[in-house]
Every structure is written in structure tokens, then in C-alpha cells.
Amino acid sequence: MFCHTSQTLELSCKKIYESTSDGMGVAGVLNIVKCSLHTQGICYTKYLGDRDSKAYQKMVAEKLCGPKIPVTKLEYLSHVHKKEWEQH
């Protein structure tokens, strides 16, 4: 996990992800959620994503907010309608 506060900001670039490009979005979302929890004590319980959101599935599986706190998925309806329209 790469997480920094203003006190630890480094002025250099570091490689923080090594895997397929498909997994990069998932890793990015998890990093954001973990950093928010670690630095601010904030955990996200709502996730806005599209139908095939692997990041949402990973957030639910990892139970980042605790075992009894569910994460609700909100879908971006314009994205859904656009995908359905493109398929016709």
C-alpha cells in the first residue's frame, strides 16, 4: 500500500503496482480506501461503479470496514443505458 500524508510526501516517483493493467483499477481503489481508513479513520460504505466492477467485488471480499459493515454498490445509470444502447 502506498499512502502518504503531507508530512511524508516524497518528491520522487516509485513503482507501486506490478501486475496486469486489468488489476490496476482494483488496486487503486483498494489503496484509496485503505489510505482513508489509515490516515483519516474514514471507511467507504458506498461504491459507485459500473456493472462489471471488479473493485467492488474486491472491497466486499476484503471487508475493509469490518466484518459486519456492508458496502453498498451504486450504479451509474447513464453508463448502464449507454452500454445497453451500444449493444443494439
URPEKA-V813945 format. One line per field, one symbol per residue. ss: DSSP state (a for helix, b for strand, c for the rest). burial: I if it has 24 or more other ideal C-beta (glycine too) atoms within 12 Angstrom, else O. A space follows every 50 residues. Layout:
ss->???
burial->???
This chain:
ss->ccccccccccccccccccccaaaaaaaaaaaaaaaaaaaacccccbbbbc cccaaaaaaaaacccccccccbbbbcaaaaaaaaaaac
burial->OOOOOOOOOOOOOOOOOOOOOOOOOIIOIIIIIIIOIOOOOOIIOOIOIO OOOIIIOIIIOIOIOOOOOOIOOOOOOOOOOOOOOOOO
